[in-house]
Amino acid sequence: MSQFLRDIKISNVNVTEQMLQAINEFLAGKMSSTNKAIDAQGISEQEKSEQRLDLFYVIRFDNRGYRLYDPQEAFRFYQQASEVERVIFTLDSIQSERTNRMYGTFCELRFDANDPNNCIIQVSSDDGDAVDSMYNGLLEIISKSKSLSGWARTAWTQLLVQILGVASGFVLSLIAAIKISPYLKIDNNFVLSFIFAFLIFSNAWGFINQQILSLINYSFPNIRFSREGKSSFNWLTQAVVGGLFVALFLFFFGQIMGWVGSILGAFIVGR
């Protein structure tokens, strides 16, 4: 059974083509040196065949996925894809695959744009030095492409959105009450109008809050696949869309409150 295992969750990485090339060259070099060492051992050809490492790639894009052994083909898919969802590097042996990774050497690096929990480095082997070498080498390459998305993907961000949202709802409800109250010929018309508007906003805020947080997570992803000519200004586009959404909501909220006020006023006067 493999004696040494190291793993870590990957977060806040800007995955570039240059970084993927560096990872591929690093793992290909480890595969070559390990296989040469295995071939030099005094064991049978069957044992050598089972212990030799193979490097393969999994890429999922545009709702389809491929498992490939040719790095050039994998990079071609990566460059041509409309949207890359997942990239996986796997260094494995027949022995490891046959024993469900309980024996032998394996190394896996996963980048997943949709699932932060599926972004990991995992290395296991009977040789502790080999584990440390592969693990630390991959971390060193990835650390050069760290992003600042982590600053926007915290519980403090959610708290800030919640506070600003409730404050905005309060102000909007005051504005709506100013529009509605003149139509209501009843006592405490402003207070009742404010309560009505704030209840409407409170029920809508749950949905709006989810959309704002989704927009933040999309604009500041845990893993961003950056490709020349296809990823530029993506964050700006999302920010513009989000701003338009908020502006439209504010406009229609004010218009609807004014319309509701006129309807209620006509109804009450009619009574």
C-alpha positions as CSV (number, residue, x, y, z in Angstrom):
1,M,0.0,0.0,0.0
2,S,1.3,3.5,-0.8
3,Q,3.0,4.9,2.3
4,F,3.0,8.6,1.5
5,L,0.2,10.9,0.5
6,R,0.0,14.7,0.2
7,D,-3.0,16.6,-1.1
8,I,-4.3,20.2,-1.0
9,K,-7.3,22.1,-2.3
10,I,-6.5,24.7,-5.0
11,S,-8.1,28.1,-4.7
12,N,-8.0,31.4,-6.5
13,V,-5.9,30.5,-9.5
14,N,-5.8,32.2,-12.9
15,V,-5.1,29.2,-15.2
16,T,-3.2,30.4,-18.3
17,E,-2.0,28.4,-21.3
18,Q,1.6,29.1,-20.2
19,M,0.9,27.6,-16.8
20,L,-0.7,24.5,-18.3
21,Q,2.3,24.1,-20.6
22,A,4.7,24.4,-17.5
23,I,2.6,21.8,-15.6
24,N,2.7,19.4,-18.6
25,E,6.5,19.7,-19.0
26,F,7.0,19.2,-15.3
27,L,4.9,16.0,-15.1
28,A,6.3,14.7,-18.4
29,G,9.8,15.1,-16.9
30,K,8.8,13.3,-13.7
31,M,7.2,10.5,-15.8
32,S,10.4,10.1,-17.9
33,S,12.8,10.0,-14.9
34,T,10.6,7.6,-12.9
35,N,10.2,5.2,-15.8
36,K,14.0,5.2,-16.4
37,A,14.5,4.4,-12.7
38,I,12.0,1.5,-13.0
39,D,13.6,0.1,-16.1
40,A,17.0,0.1,-14.3
41,Q,15.6,-2.1,-11.5
42,G,16.2,-5.8,-11.4
43,I,12.6,-6.9,-11.7
44,S,10.6,-8.7,-14.3
45,E,9.2,-7.0,-17.4
46,Q,5.7,-7.7,-16.1
47,E,6.4,-5.7,-12.9
48,K,8.1,-2.9,-14.8
49,S,5.1,-2.7,-17.2
50,E,2.8,-2.4,-14.2
51,Q,4.9,0.3,-12.4
52,R,5.7,2.5,-15.4
53,L,3.8,5.8,-15.3
54,D,1.6,7.2,-18.0
55,L,0.5,10.8,-18.3
56,F,-3.0,11.6,-19.7
57,Y,-5.3,14.5,-19.7
58,V,-9.0,15.1,-19.2
59,I,-10.6,18.2,-20.6
60,R,-14.3,19.0,-20.4
61,F,-15.7,21.9,-22.4
62,D,-18.9,22.9,-24.1
63,N,-20.8,20.1,-22.2
64,R,-18.6,17.3,-23.5
65,G,-15.4,15.8,-22.2
66,Y,-12.4,13.9,-23.5
67,R,-9.6,11.7,-22.0
68,L,-6.5,12.2,-24.1
69,Y,-2.8,11.0,-24.1
70,D,-1.6,13.5,-26.7
71,P,-0.8,16.9,-25.0
72,Q,-1.0,18.7,-28.3
73,E,-4.5,17.4,-29.0
74,A,-5.5,18.4,-25.4
75,F,-4.2,21.9,-25.9
76,R,-5.9,22.2,-29.2
77,F,-9.3,21.4,-27.6
78,Y,-8.5,23.9,-24.9
79,Q,-7.8,26.7,-27.3
80,Q,-10.8,26.0,-29.5
81,A,-13.4,25.6,-26.8
82,S,-16.1,28.2,-26.3
83,E,-16.1,27.6,-22.5
84,V,-13.6,25.3,-20.6
85,E,-15.2,23.7,-17.6
86,R,-12.5,21.3,-16.3
87,V,-8.9,20.3,-16.9
88,I,-7.2,17.3,-15.2
89,F,-3.6,16.1,-15.4
90,T,-3.2,12.5,-14.2
91,L,0.1,10.6,-13.8
92,D,-0.7,7.0,-13.1
93,S,0.4,3.4,-13.5
94,I,-1.3,0.1,-14.3
95,Q,-0.7,-1.0,-10.8
96,S,-2.3,2.1,-9.3
97,E,-5.3,1.9,-11.6
98,R,-5.8,-1.9,-10.9
99,T,-5.7,-1.4,-7.1
100,N,-7.8,1.7,-7.1
101,R,-4.7,3.7,-6.1
102,M,-4.0,1.7,-3.0
103,Y,-0.6,0.6,-4.4
104,G,1.9,2.3,-6.8
105,T,2.5,5.9,-7.7
106,F,0.0,8.4,-8.9
107,C,-0.4,12.2,-9.2
108,E,-3.5,14.1,-10.1
109,L,-4.1,17.8,-10.6
110,R,-7.7,19.1,-11.1
111,F,-8.9,22.5,-12.2
112,D,-12.7,22.8,-12.1
113,A,-14.4,26.1,-13.0
114,N,-17.8,25.0,-11.7
115,D,-16.9,23.1,-8.4
116,P,-14.3,24.6,-6.1
117,N,-14.3,21.4,-4.1
118,N,-13.0,19.5,-7.1
119,C,-9.9,21.6,-7.5
120,I,-7.1,19.6,-5.9
121,I,-3.5,18.3,-6.0
122,Q,-3.1,14.7,-4.9
123,V,0.1,12.8,-4.9
124,S,0.8,9.3,-3.5
125,S,3.7,6.9,-3.7
126,D,5.9,4.4,-1.7
127,D,8.7,6.9,-2.1
128,G,8.3,10.0,0.2
129,D,10.9,12.0,-1.7
130,A,9.1,11.5,-5.0
131,V,5.8,12.6,-3.3
132,D,7.4,15.8,-1.9
133,S,9.1,16.6,-5.2
134,M,6.0,16.3,-7.3
135,Y,3.8,18.0,-4.8
136,N,6.1,21.0,-4.2
137,G,6.9,21.4,-7.9
138,L,3.2,21.7,-8.8
139,L,2.6,24.1,-6.0
140,E,5.5,26.3,-7.1
141,I,4.1,26.5,-10.7
142,I,0.5,27.2,-9.5
143,S,1.6,29.8,-7.0
144,K,2.9,32.0,-9.8
145,S,-0.7,32.4,-11.2
146,K,-2.6,33.2,-8.0
147,S,-5.5,35.6,-8.5
148,L,-7.1,38.1,-6.1
149,S,-10.6,36.5,-6.4
150,G,-10.3,35.3,-2.8
151,W,-10.9,38.8,-1.6
152,A,-14.3,38.8,-3.1
153,R,-15.3,35.3,-2.2
154,T,-15.5,35.6,1.6
155,A,-18.2,35.6,4.2
156,W,-17.4,39.3,4.7
157,T,-18.5,40.0,1.1
158,Q,-21.8,38.3,1.8
159,L,-22.3,40.4,4.9
160,L,-21.5,43.6,3.0
161,V,-24.0,42.7,0.3
162,Q,-26.6,41.9,2.9
163,I,-26.1,45.2,4.8
164,L,-26.0,47.3,1.6
165,G,-29.1,45.5,0.3
166,V,-31.2,46.1,3.4
167,A,-30.1,49.7,3.6
168,S,-31.0,50.2,-0.1
169,G,-34.3,48.5,0.5
170,F,-35.0,50.9,3.4
171,V,-34.2,53.9,1.3
172,L,-36.3,52.6,-1.6
173,S,-39.2,51.9,0.7
174,L,-39.1,55.5,1.9
175,I,-39.1,56.8,-1.7
176,A,-42.0,54.4,-2.5
177,A,-43.9,55.6,0.6
178,I,-43.5,59.2,-0.5
179,K,-45.0,58.3,-3.9
180,I,-47.8,56.1,-2.5
181,S,-48.9,58.1,0.6
182,P,-50.5,61.1,-1.2
183,Y,-53.0,58.7,-2.8
184,L,-54.1,57.2,0.5
185,K,-56.6,59.3,2.4
186,I,-56.3,57.5,5.7
187,D,-54.5,58.0,9.0
188,N,-50.8,57.1,9.1
189,N,-50.8,56.8,5.4
190,F,-47.0,57.3,5.1
191,V,-46.2,54.6,7.7
192,L,-48.5,52.1,6.1
193,S,-47.1,52.9,2.7
194,F,-43.6,52.4,4.0
195,I,-44.4,49.0,5.6
196,F,-46.2,47.8,2.5
197,A,-43.2,48.8,0.3
198,F,-40.6,47.3,2.7
199,L,-42.6,44.0,2.8
200,I,-42.5,43.9,-1.0
201,F,-38.8,44.5,-1.1
202,S,-38.1,42.0,1.7
203,N,-39.8,39.2,-0.3
204,A,-37.9,40.2,-3.5
205,W,-34.5,40.6,-1.7
206,G,-33.9,36.9,-1.2
207,F,-33.9,36.3,-4.9
208,I,-31.9,39.5,-5.7
209,N,-29.3,38.6,-3.0
210,Q,-28.7,35.2,-4.6
211,Q,-28.3,36.8,-8.1
212,I,-25.8,39.4,-6.8
213,L,-23.7,36.7,-5.0
214,S,-23.8,34.5,-8.2
215,L,-22.6,37.5,-10.2
216,I,-19.8,38.1,-7.8
217,N,-18.8,34.4,-7.9
218,Y,-18.9,34.4,-11.7
219,S,-16.9,37.7,-12.0
220,F,-14.4,36.5,-9.4
221,P,-14.2,32.7,-9.9
222,N,-12.1,30.3,-7.9
223,I,-10.6,29.0,-11.1
224,R,-10.5,31.2,-14.2
225,F,-9.4,29.7,-17.5
226,S,-7.7,32.6,-19.3
227,R,-7.2,32.2,-23.0
228,E,-5.9,34.7,-25.4
229,G,-8.7,36.4,-27.3
230,K,-11.5,34.7,-25.4
231,S,-11.3,35.9,-21.8
232,S,-10.7,39.6,-22.1
233,F,-13.0,41.9,-20.4
234,N,-15.3,39.1,-19.2
235,W,-15.4,40.7,-15.8
236,L,-16.3,44.1,-17.2
237,T,-19.2,42.6,-19.2
238,Q,-20.5,40.9,-16.1
239,A,-20.2,44.2,-14.1
240,V,-22.1,46.1,-16.8
241,V,-24.9,43.5,-16.9
242,G,-25.1,43.5,-13.1
243,G,-25.3,47.3,-13.0
244,L,-28.0,47.4,-15.7
245,F,-30.0,44.8,-13.7
246,V,-29.8,46.9,-10.5
247,A,-30.7,50.1,-12.4
248,L,-33.7,48.4,-14.0
249,F,-34.9,47.0,-10.7
250,L,-34.7,50.4,-9.1
251,F,-36.6,52.0,-12.0
252,F,-39.4,49.4,-12.1
253,F,-39.7,49.3,-8.3
254,G,-40.4,53.0,-8.2
255,Q,-42.8,52.8,-11.1
256,I,-44.7,49.9,-9.6
257,M,-45.0,51.5,-6.2
258,G,-46.4,54.7,-7.8
259,W,-48.9,52.6,-9.8
260,V,-49.9,50.6,-6.8
261,G,-50.4,53.8,-4.8
262,S,-52.7,55.2,-7.5
263,I,-54.7,52.0,-7.5
264,L,-55.0,51.9,-3.7
265,G,-55.9,55.5,-3.6
266,A,-58.7,55.2,-6.1
267,F,-60.0,52.2,-4.3
268,I,-60.0,53.8,-0.9
269,V,-61.5,57.0,-2.2
270,G,-64.2,55.0,-4.0
271,R,-65.1,53.3,-0.8
